[in-house]
Amino acid sequence: MTLSRANTHTCHWPGCKRVVPPNMWGCKAHWFALPKVLRDRIWATYVPGQEITKTPSPAYIEAACAVQTWIVGAGGVVR
């Protein structure tokens, strides 16, 4: 993956610095640490190209917030 420093996209798991493709929520380890229902919600609300336009839908933002809430509740620990 070739990305300039200004265009790098990292995993959305708090504290993770792994670089991932812009259309991906996070690194493999953290993605699969999420409950499937949350992964499905992220995919269901993702609109192709939102990472380019920087305009995620309100539903995607709600899903992403639900994921962050779950992570905090889980203590940020990969299970």
GIZI-V427718 format. One line per field, one symbol per residue. phi: phi as a letter, one per 20 degrees, with the letter a starting at -180 (. if undefined). psi: psi as a letter, one per 40 degrees, with the letter a starting at -180 (. if undefined). burial: + if it has 24 or more other C-alpha atoms within 12 Angstrom, else -. A space follows every 10 residues. Layout:
phi = ???
psi = ???
burial = ???
This chain:
phi = .dcfgfdfcd gefgnfdfec ggedfafgff gefffgffff ffffdfdgnf fefmcffgff ffffffffff gffemmefd
psi = hhiiddeihi iehhehehhi ideidaiddd deeiiddddd ddddehhhed edefgiiddd dddddddddd dddeeehh.
burial = --------++ +++-----++ -++++++--+ +--+---++- -+---+---- ---------+ --++--++-- +--------
